[in-house]
Amino acid sequence: MTETDITAAMRRRRMHREFEDRPVTRGALEQMAWAATRAQQARSGVRHLVIVDDPVRMALARKVLPGFINNAPAMIVHCTDTIRAEEVLGRRGVDAATWIDAGAACAHLALMGQTLGLGVCTVTSWSDQAVRSLLHLPDHIRPDVTVAVGYVVPQPRPAAKGFRTSWHHNSFGTVFRQEAAT
């Protein structure tokens, strides 16, 4: 992918809540998972991905995860091995570095989705225990974020306008550039 392609993908990228009623291929899910592994990671062995495409489990996810308000046929759940993270990163690493790594992995997933004709929806609203139970996660594996994955309907609703972000130069309060919402 060229730099221009990445820029175009960033402009097109948005959260989707409507997906086609067809399963995501295993190959596409593998490519999405691969993309997540290419994102920064503080240390090896900390990140775990749970790839879910079982229709029954997906239906249950919609019932127990309040933020899962879409009809995606699959999801990828980024998890952290908190024991391994503490061993290699210390307590602060478990609470800081792993969250940053989870966000980077989700960004990679979203960009890979663009190349595969897939849409994503990042979901963070849930009961920790519900996710643990749904995915049979052991106590030391913490669910960080869920990314719903599916083929976008041919004519999705128009993308919402972006959120405004303030850019500061050298110190807070000195305007670097006024960014318009896009």
Backbone bond lengths (Angstrom), bond angles and torsions (degrees), N, CA, C in turn:
res aa  C-N    CA-C-N  psi(-1)  N-CA   C-N-CA  omega(-1)  CA-C   N-CA-C  phi
1 M - - - 1.452 - - 1.528 108.31 -
2 T 1.268 117.18 136.66 1.467 120.98 179.91 1.521 110.02 -87.60
3 E 1.324 115.08 168.13 1.462 119.87 178.81 1.527 111.06 -58.87
4 T 1.326 116.38 -39.09 1.459 120.43 178.59 1.523 110.29 -63.02
5 D 1.326 117.01 -40.29 1.459 119.66 178.44 1.525 111.27 -62.42
6 I 1.318 117.44 -40.12 1.462 121.12 178.54 1.528 109.84 -62.96
7 T 1.317 116.69 -44.09 1.466 120.54 179.06 1.522 110.56 -61.52
8 A 1.310 117.16 -43.84 1.472 120.57 178.64 1.526 110.25 -63.10
9 A 1.326 117.12 -41.66 1.466 120.50 179.04 1.522 110.86 -63.22
10 M 1.318 117.06 -38.92 1.470 120.32 178.59 1.534 111.00 -64.72
11 R 1.316 116.17 -37.84 1.471 119.71 179.51 1.540 111.49 -68.87
12 R 1.321 117.03 -35.98 1.470 121.24 -178.38 1.520 112.81 -81.37
13 R 1.314 117.29 -23.93 1.449 121.94 -173.38 1.524 111.63 -62.86
14 R 1.303 115.73 132.25 1.461 122.13 175.37 1.510 108.86 -157.88
15 M 1.308 117.29 169.76 1.457 121.32 176.53 1.525 108.61 -82.39
16 H 1.312 116.01 135.95 1.465 121.50 179.32 1.523 109.28 -115.05
17 R 1.293 115.80 142.11 1.467 120.59 176.06 1.517 111.88 -120.67
18 E 1.325 116.48 -6.08 1.467 121.56 176.83 1.512 109.12 -119.27
19 F 1.327 115.32 126.58 1.451 121.38 -179.40 1.520 110.19 -129.73
20 E 1.320 115.23 158.02 1.457 120.27 175.39 1.520 109.09 -65.64
21 D 1.310 114.86 154.91 1.464 121.19 179.62 1.531 109.31 -88.16
22 R 1.336 116.08 65.84 1.458 121.13 175.52 1.518 108.36 -149.82
23 P 1.314 115.40 146.49 1.464 118.64 -177.33 1.526 112.11 -69.37
24 V 1.322 115.67 153.39 1.457 122.17 173.41 1.528 106.04 -84.04
25 T 1.320 116.23 133.52 1.462 119.42 -177.75 1.527 110.55 -64.91
26 R 1.315 115.38 153.08 1.459 120.69 177.44 1.531 109.92 -60.68
27 G 1.330 116.60 -39.33 1.458 120.21 178.69 1.514 112.23 -60.48
28 A 1.335 116.86 -41.90 1.468 120.47 178.82 1.531 110.49 -66.12
29 L 1.331 116.94 -40.52 1.468 119.86 178.00 1.529 110.92 -64.72
30 E 1.321 116.62 -36.35 1.467 120.07 176.58 1.520 110.72 -64.35
31 Q 1.329 117.29 -41.09 1.462 120.31 178.17 1.522 111.18 -65.99
32 M 1.320 116.71 -38.27 1.464 120.31 177.37 1.534 110.14 -63.52
33 A 1.331 116.46 -45.62 1.463 120.36 179.19 1.531 110.27 -63.43
34 W 1.321 116.95 -41.01 1.460 120.63 177.95 1.529 109.72 -58.68
35 A 1.331 116.77 -43.55 1.466 120.77 -179.95 1.526 110.35 -58.85
36 A 1.317 117.10 -41.51 1.467 120.43 179.25 1.526 110.70 -62.75
37 T 1.320 117.32 -35.32 1.467 119.85 -179.45 1.523 112.10 -72.61
38 R 1.321 117.50 -16.58 1.469 121.32 178.76 1.527 111.93 -83.12
39 A 1.313 117.11 -10.60 1.468 120.86 178.34 1.525 109.18 -74.86
40 Q 1.318 114.89 159.96 1.465 119.68 178.64 1.515 110.44 -53.58
41 Q 1.324 114.56 148.94 1.456 121.35 176.47 1.516 106.66 -150.37
42 A 1.319 117.04 125.23 1.461 121.05 -174.76 1.525 112.29 -58.40
43 R 1.317 117.31 -40.63 1.463 121.69 179.10 1.529 109.69 -150.98
44 S 1.288 115.17 153.79 1.468 121.65 179.33 1.530 110.72 -70.37
45 G 1.321 115.31 148.00 1.455 120.86 175.07 1.509 115.11 83.86
46 V 1.337 117.38 4.52 1.467 121.22 -178.45 1.521 110.74 -93.64
47 R 1.328 117.24 -37.03 1.462 123.24 -175.31 1.531 111.01 -85.74
48 H 1.322 114.88 137.96 1.465 122.61 171.81 1.521 107.43 -133.11
49 L 1.317 116.28 141.40 1.458 121.81 176.50 1.522 108.23 -118.81
50 V 1.319 115.65 131.59 1.460 120.74 174.46 1.523 106.11 -111.23
51 I 1.323 115.52 116.34 1.464 122.12 -177.46 1.519 107.51 -100.77
52 V 1.322 116.27 120.98 1.462 121.46 -174.92 1.522 109.03 -119.34
53 D 1.346 115.93 124.50 1.467 120.16 174.99 1.525 111.87 -138.09
54 D 1.320 116.93 6.25 1.463 121.49 177.11 1.532 108.81 -71.40
55 P 1.342 118.08 120.96 1.470 120.23 -176.90 1.528 114.24 -56.87
56 V 1.311 117.40 -35.45 1.462 120.40 -179.90 1.532 110.19 -67.94
57 R 1.316 116.23 -45.10 1.467 120.24 179.10 1.535 110.71 -66.14
58 M 1.347 116.69 -36.71 1.471 119.85 178.00 1.528 110.28 -65.29
59 A 1.328 117.77 -40.54 1.470 121.14 177.88 1.528 110.10 -63.06
60 L 1.316 116.55 -40.11 1.462 120.66 178.01 1.529 110.56 -66.40
61 A 1.331 117.31 -38.45 1.465 120.82 177.91 1.521 110.36 -57.70
62 R 1.322 116.92 -41.41 1.469 120.46 -179.92 1.535 111.75 -64.41
63 K 1.310 116.48 -26.93 1.465 120.37 -179.34 1.527 112.56 -82.52
64 V 1.338 117.49 -32.49 1.465 119.35 -172.98 1.524 114.49 -106.06
65 L 1.329 117.74 -10.20 1.462 120.97 179.01 1.528 108.63 -110.49
66 P 1.325 118.17 102.05 1.461 120.41 -173.85 1.523 114.50 -58.69
67 G 1.320 118.37 -27.23 1.457 120.51 -179.55 1.516 114.04 -85.45
68 F 1.322 117.17 -4.39 1.463 121.04 -177.38 1.530 108.47 -87.40
69 I 1.330 115.58 76.12 1.467 121.08 -175.34 1.522 109.98 -107.95
70 N 1.306 115.29 59.18 1.457 121.07 178.23 1.519 108.66 -148.60
71 N 1.305 116.63 172.66 1.462 120.57 -179.06 1.530 111.66 -109.93
72 A 1.322 117.53 28.39 1.466 121.77 -179.07 1.523 110.59 -58.13
73 P 1.336 117.13 139.77 1.450 120.74 179.18 1.529 114.00 -83.69
74 A 1.341 117.41 -6.75 1.461 120.53 -178.70 1.518 110.03 -150.05
75 M 1.327 114.85 163.80 1.456 120.08 174.35 1.518 108.87 -150.92
76 I 1.316 113.69 153.29 1.458 120.94 174.66 1.518 105.83 -121.71
77 V 1.323 115.79 124.53 1.457 121.12 -177.71 1.528 108.32 -108.11
78 H 1.314 115.61 120.39 1.465 122.21 177.14 1.517 107.54 -85.15
79 C 1.328 116.41 126.81 1.463 121.86 -178.95 1.527 109.87 -128.06
80 T 1.315 115.52 157.60 1.455 122.33 178.15 1.516 110.14 -121.07
81 D 1.328 115.48 133.56 1.459 122.11 172.41 1.523 106.26 -81.48
82 T 1.313 117.29 101.09 1.460 121.26 -173.51 1.531 112.55 -68.84
83 I 1.310 117.51 -29.88 1.472 119.99 177.50 1.524 109.57 -67.65
84 R 1.334 116.77 -50.48 1.463 121.08 179.30 1.531 110.38 -61.82
85 A 1.331 116.34 -41.98 1.467 119.97 -179.87 1.519 110.99 -60.48
86 E 1.322 117.43 -43.89 1.466 119.38 -179.73 1.523 110.96 -67.40
87 E 1.330 117.61 -36.29 1.471 121.09 177.80 1.527 111.55 -60.22
88 V 1.313 116.73 -43.87 1.471 119.94 -172.49 1.529 114.14 -100.07
89 L 1.336 117.72 -17.64 1.457 120.76 -176.21 1.527 114.14 -120.05
90 G 1.309 117.14 -14.51 1.456 120.52 -173.86 1.520 110.39 81.86
91 R 1.314 116.03 172.04 1.472 121.07 -176.56 1.527 111.87 -58.84
92 R 1.319 117.65 -42.52 1.467 120.13 -179.15 1.527 111.20 -62.13
93 G 1.332 117.03 -36.65 1.462 120.91 179.52 1.516 112.63 -62.54
94 V 1.324 115.93 -35.77 1.467 119.89 178.11 1.520 110.02 -63.56
95 D 1.320 115.72 -38.27 1.462 120.37 -175.94 1.521 114.36 -89.30
96 A 1.322 118.91 -17.85 1.458 120.09 -175.80 1.524 112.23 -119.37
97 A 1.305 117.24 -63.37 1.468 120.95 -173.74 1.525 112.13 -59.33
98 T 1.312 117.52 -39.46 1.469 118.75 -176.37 1.519 112.34 -69.28
99 W 1.338 118.18 -31.16 1.467 120.35 177.03 1.522 110.22 -69.97
100 I 1.317 116.23 -38.76 1.466 120.24 177.20 1.527 109.44 -63.97
101 D 1.331 116.22 -43.67 1.461 120.57 179.18 1.528 111.72 -62.46
102 A 1.329 116.93 -38.01 1.468 120.61 178.69 1.526 110.55 -63.79
103 G 1.322 116.61 -41.73 1.464 120.42 178.34 1.520 112.01 -64.12
104 A 1.320 116.12 -41.23 1.468 120.11 178.48 1.532 110.22 -63.91
105 A 1.320 117.01 -41.25 1.465 120.65 178.93 1.528 110.40 -62.10
106 C 1.330 117.27 -40.51 1.467 121.06 179.10 1.526 111.38 -65.57
107 A 1.317 117.17 -37.34 1.465 120.15 177.16 1.523 110.07 -63.77
108 H 1.316 116.81 -42.28 1.469 120.21 177.72 1.526 110.94 -63.21
109 L 1.331 116.81 -40.43 1.466 120.41 177.19 1.522 110.98 -59.43
110 A 1.324 115.96 -44.80 1.467 120.15 -178.16 1.520 111.37 -63.90
111 L 1.311 117.06 -41.67 1.468 119.78 179.35 1.520 111.63 -68.66
112 M 1.326 117.62 -40.06 1.468 119.85 177.20 1.523 109.75 -63.95
113 G 1.318 117.25 -37.60 1.459 120.50 177.30 1.516 111.36 -55.47
114 Q 1.332 116.47 -40.36 1.465 120.62 178.37 1.524 111.34 -59.03
115 T 1.309 117.20 -40.82 1.467 119.97 -177.87 1.519 112.31 -72.45
116 L 1.322 117.03 -22.22 1.467 121.51 -176.95 1.524 113.08 -100.71
117 G 1.324 117.14 1.56 1.461 120.02 -177.30 1.519 112.77 75.13
118 L 1.322 116.32 24.20 1.458 122.07 -179.38 1.516 109.98 -109.38
119 G 1.302 115.21 153.83 1.450 121.36 173.00 1.507 109.17 -112.32
120 V 1.331 115.98 161.56 1.455 121.07 179.61 1.526 110.15 -134.58
121 C 1.299 115.14 161.45 1.459 122.18 172.54 1.524 106.96 -143.71
122 T 1.322 115.79 115.93 1.459 120.57 179.96 1.522 108.91 -78.42
123 V 1.326 115.80 130.58 1.462 121.97 -177.29 1.528 108.39 -122.30
124 T 1.312 116.69 125.27 1.469 120.42 177.94 1.521 112.74 -126.29
125 S 1.317 118.02 -4.10 1.462 121.40 -177.93 1.523 109.41 -93.18
126 W 1.338 114.84 109.10 1.457 119.51 179.45 1.514 110.21 -166.03
127 S 1.286 115.29 167.73 1.455 122.21 169.93 1.523 106.04 -88.90
128 D 1.319 116.20 126.53 1.465 121.27 179.92 1.531 110.70 -53.64
129 Q 1.324 115.83 -43.75 1.468 120.05 -178.18 1.532 111.33 -65.65
130 A 1.319 117.31 -34.97 1.468 120.05 178.62 1.524 110.74 -64.25
131 V 1.328 117.17 -43.40 1.461 120.32 178.97 1.521 110.33 -66.48
132 R 1.317 116.64 -43.05 1.471 120.68 178.89 1.527 110.90 -58.38
133 S 1.307 115.53 -44.20 1.455 120.54 -179.62 1.534 111.54 -68.14
134 L 1.326 116.25 -45.77 1.461 121.70 -179.34 1.528 111.70 -57.91
135 L 1.337 116.51 -40.53 1.463 121.03 -174.50 1.520 113.69 -103.20
136 H 1.333 117.02 2.58 1.471 122.01 -179.68 1.529 111.08 57.62
137 L 1.326 116.39 45.35 1.455 120.88 -178.75 1.527 110.64 -80.64
138 P 1.322 117.27 134.52 1.465 119.31 173.59 1.532 109.89 -68.66
139 D 1.318 117.07 163.15 1.464 121.73 -175.02 1.520 113.81 -56.84
140 H 1.313 118.72 -32.01 1.464 120.97 -175.85 1.540 113.55 -87.33
141 I 1.318 117.37 -0.49 1.466 121.30 176.74 1.526 107.47 -103.59
142 R 1.331 115.41 112.09 1.466 121.72 -176.58 1.530 110.10 -96.97
143 P 1.344 117.87 125.40 1.466 119.30 173.55 1.524 109.31 -73.97
144 D 1.336 116.21 128.35 1.463 120.73 -177.52 1.526 112.08 -100.92
145 V 1.316 116.67 -49.18 1.461 120.89 -175.90 1.527 108.96 -158.67
146 T 1.311 114.97 146.89 1.457 122.08 176.95 1.520 108.24 -112.01
147 V 1.321 115.97 136.09 1.457 121.07 176.51 1.522 107.65 -118.15
148 A 1.328 116.12 111.05 1.464 121.10 175.46 1.523 107.51 -72.70
149 V 1.329 116.69 140.48 1.467 121.55 -175.23 1.526 109.60 -133.38
150 G 1.328 115.91 135.42 1.459 119.51 175.89 1.511 111.48 -170.65
151 Y 1.331 114.60 170.70 1.466 120.68 175.43 1.524 107.79 -79.46
152 V 1.313 115.63 127.48 1.462 121.61 -176.01 1.525 109.51 -72.79
153 V 1.324 115.85 141.28 1.460 119.74 177.22 1.528 108.55 -59.03
154 P 1.334 118.40 145.85 1.465 121.40 -173.92 1.523 115.08 -52.24
155 Q 1.320 118.39 -38.03 1.457 120.53 179.94 1.522 109.21 -125.82
156 P 1.348 116.30 77.86 1.462 118.08 -179.80 1.518 111.13 -67.40
157 R 1.297 114.42 159.58 1.457 119.68 175.79 1.520 109.50 -58.52
158 P 1.318 118.52 153.14 1.469 120.26 179.86 1.524 111.14 -56.87
159 A 1.318 115.42 143.28 1.456 120.68 178.56 1.526 110.11 -64.60
160 A 1.296 115.33 142.67 1.459 119.99 175.98 1.527 108.90 -69.96
161 K 1.310 116.10 153.66 1.462 120.40 176.89 1.523 108.84 -64.93
162 G 1.312 115.71 147.49 1.461 121.16 179.99 1.516 111.48 -68.14
163 F 1.287 115.19 167.93 1.447 121.22 178.10 1.520 109.23 -90.89
164 R 1.298 116.62 144.49 1.457 121.68 179.77 1.527 108.64 -75.33
165 T 1.314 116.15 137.83 1.459 123.17 177.60 1.523 108.77 -126.02
166 S 1.319 117.60 133.76 1.465 121.43 177.77 1.521 109.26 -87.60
167 W 1.314 115.61 133.37 1.467 122.47 176.98 1.526 107.61 -107.23
168 H 1.319 117.70 127.43 1.457 122.70 -179.37 1.529 109.30 -112.77
169 H 1.328 116.93 148.53 1.455 121.28 -177.23 1.522 110.52 -115.55
170 N 1.305 116.50 115.01 1.465 125.39 177.61 1.519 114.86 67.95
171 S 1.306 117.77 -30.28 1.461 120.76 175.06 1.520 108.19 -156.33
172 F 1.310 114.74 157.78 1.456 120.13 -179.49 1.522 109.40 -62.66
173 G 1.327 116.28 134.79 1.454 121.72 176.62 1.520 114.96 99.88
174 T 1.330 116.92 -14.27 1.460 120.38 175.67 1.514 107.25 -97.19
175 V 1.326 115.92 114.49 1.463 120.05 -173.72 1.526 111.07 -67.26
176 F 1.314 115.93 126.19 1.470 121.97 173.15 1.513 109.50 -83.00
177 R 1.338 113.58 -49.97 1.448 121.54 177.67 1.522 106.84 -165.61
178 Q 1.279 116.44 139.77 1.455 119.57 177.18 1.518 107.80 -84.39
179 E 1.328 116.50 109.37 1.456 120.41 179.93 1.515 109.82 -87.61
180 A 1.302 116.16 129.87 1.463 121.14 176.12 1.523 108.40 -83.02
181 A 1.299 116.29 149.14 1.469 120.61 174.73 1.531 107.89 -65.33
182 T 1.329 115.92 134.84 1.468 120.35 -179.73 1.495 110.89 -125.42
